[in-house]
Amino acid sequence: MKAVLLALLALPWQVAPRAGAPPDPAPMPGSLQSAIRPRPADLLGETTAKAILANRAKFRDNLAKVQLGDDLRSRWKAVRQPVTLVAVFGSWCGDSHRQLPDLLALEAEPNPFIEIHYLGVARNKAVTAWPRGCPPQKVDRVPTFYLFATQPGGRQKLTGTVVETPPRAGQTMAMALVELLEASGRAL
């Protein structure tokens, strides 16, 4: 009897819905059912624009809303000093969802003088490895964009940052990053 009961319990049980029965309602936000829904894995360490866009719909949706004017595109392409731009972000972070797509849009406009690295972090914001030549930096908030100027011998020198949101009201992150690049070029 015990063996029969165990065999029955091992069978896949499915209950057919009654004919004409309404479909199961969607889980209510904040309910246990909605909390169980699997979330995308956090992106950790060095990653790519393609992986970021594949990770969460919010990145794709916000990228679709980015509008780079011709002036901003021209200024991005006019950078002629070799630099490394490191974007430290959290794939779980709302500010990263809003701000990182501006850099993704800029990166779609090729500039051989601008090397871009994306570093995903967990909620503790610990960066496990920085791009070659870039001295490690303390990360307090995400996203943070670090700009390094390439020095003779390939060494990188930190020349500026944009932390979490653009520094001026009404400014987009794309505008802030282009201004950071231009200021770095003038300082060299």
C-alpha positions in Angstrom: 0.0 0.0 0.0 2.8 2.4 0.9 4.5 1.7 -2.4 1.3 2.4 -4.3 0.8 5.7 -2.4 4.4 6.8 -3.2 4.0 5.9 -6.8 0.8 8.0 -7.0 2.5 10.9 -5.4 5.3 10.8 -7.9 2.9 11.1 -10.9 2.5 14.5 -12.4 -0.9 15.8 -11.3 -2.7 18.3 -13.4 -6.2 19.5 -12.9 -8.1 20.4 -16.0 -10.0 23.7 -15.8 -13.7 23.5 -15.8 -15.3 24.2 -19.2 -16.1 27.9 -19.4 -14.0 28.7 -16.3 -12.2 32.0 -16.4 -8.4 31.9 -16.6 -6.3 32.3 -13.5 -5.9 36.0 -12.6 -2.5 37.5 -12.9 -0.7 37.7 -9.5 -1.3 41.0 -7.6 1.9 43.2 -7.3 3.4 42.5 -3.9 1.7 39.1 -3.5 3.6 36.0 -2.7 3.0 34.8 -6.3 4.5 37.9 -7.8 7.5 37.7 -5.4 8.2 34.1 -6.6 8.4 35.2 -10.3 12.0 34.7 -11.4 14.0 37.8 -12.0 16.9 38.2 -14.4 20.3 37.4 -12.9 22.3 40.5 -11.9 25.2 41.3 -14.3 28.4 41.2 -12.3 31.9 42.1 -13.5 32.9 43.3 -17.0 30.1 43.0 -19.5 29.0 44.3 -22.9 26.3 46.6 -24.2 24.6 43.6 -25.8 24.5 41.7 -22.5 23.1 44.7 -20.7 20.3 45.1 -23.3 19.5 41.4 -23.1 19.4 41.5 -19.3 16.4 43.7 -18.6 13.7 45.2 -20.7 14.1 48.5 -18.8 17.4 49.1 -20.4 16.0 48.4 -23.9 12.9 50.5 -23.2 14.9 53.5 -22.0 17.4 53.2 -24.9 14.5 53.5 -27.3 13.6 56.8 -25.7 17.1 58.4 -25.9 17.3 61.1 -28.5 20.8 62.3 -29.4 20.8 65.5 -31.3 23.2 66.0 -34.2 25.2 68.5 -32.2 25.8 66.0 -29.4 26.7 63.3 -31.9 29.2 65.6 -33.6 30.8 66.6 -30.2 31.1 62.8 -29.3 32.8 62.0 -32.6 35.1 65.1 -32.3 36.9 63.6 -29.3 40.5 63.0 -30.4 42.3 62.2 -27.1 42.5 58.5 -26.2 40.3 58.0 -23.2 38.8 55.1 -21.3 35.2 55.5 -20.0 34.2 53.1 -17.3 30.6 52.8 -16.4 30.0 51.1 -13.0 26.3 50.2 -12.7 23.8 47.9 -11.0 21.5 45.9 -13.3 19.2 45.9 -10.3 19.3 49.7 -9.9 16.6 52.1 -11.1 19.1 55.0 -11.6 21.2 52.7 -13.8 18.1 51.7 -15.8 17.5 55.4 -16.5 21.1 56.7 -17.0 23.1 53.9 -18.7 21.0 53.9 -21.9 22.4 57.4 -22.7 25.9 55.9 -22.8 24.6 52.9 -24.8 23.2 55.3 -27.4 26.5 57.3 -27.5 28.5 54.1 -28.0 26.4 53.3 -31.1 28.2 56.3 -32.6 31.7 54.9 -33.1 34.7 56.8 -31.9 38.1 55.0 -32.0 39.5 57.3 -29.3 36.9 56.4 -26.7 37.3 52.9 -25.1 34.2 52.0 -23.1 34.0 49.4 -20.3 30.8 48.3 -18.4 31.3 46.9 -14.9 28.2 45.4 -13.2 28.2 45.3 -9.4 26.0 43.7 -6.7 24.3 45.8 -4.1 27.5 46.1 -2.1 29.0 47.9 -5.1 32.3 46.0 -4.9 34.2 46.0 -8.2 36.1 42.8 -8.6 38.4 43.9 -11.4 39.1 47.2 -13.2 40.1 47.5 -16.8 43.8 47.1 -17.5 45.7 50.3 -16.6 42.8 51.9 -14.7 43.5 52.4 -11.0 40.7 51.0 -8.8 38.2 53.6 -7.6 35.8 53.6 -4.6 32.2 53.2 -5.7 29.6 54.6 -3.4 26.6 55.0 -5.8 25.6 53.6 -9.1 25.7 54.3 -11.9 29.1 56.1 -11.7 31.0 57.0 -14.9 34.8 57.3 -14.5 36.8 59.0 -17.3 40.5 58.0 -17.6 42.9 59.8 -19.9 45.5 57.5 -21.5 49.0 58.6 -20.4 52.3 57.8 -22.2 53.1 54.2 -21.6 49.4 53.2 -21.5 48.8 54.2 -17.9 45.4 55.7 -17.2 44.8 58.8 -15.1 41.4 59.6 -13.6 40.2 62.9 -15.1 36.6 63.1 -14.0 33.4 61.4 -12.9 29.7 61.7 -13.2 27.9 60.1 -10.2 24.4 58.7 -10.4 22.6 61.6 -12.2 23.7 64.5 -14.5 25.1 67.4 -12.5 22.8 70.0 -13.8 19.0 70.1 -13.8 17.5 69.4 -17.2 20.8 67.9 -18.4 20.8 64.3 -19.9 23.5 61.8 -19.0 24.6 61.9 -22.6 25.2 65.7 -22.4 27.0 65.3 -19.1 29.3 62.6 -20.5 30.1 64.6 -23.6 30.9 67.6 -21.5 33.1 65.5 -19.3 35.0 64.2 -22.4 35.5 67.7 -23.7 36.7 69.1 -20.4 39.2 66.2 -20.2 40.5 67.0 -23.6 41.0 70.7 -22.7 42.9 69.7 -19.4 45.4 67.6 -21.3 
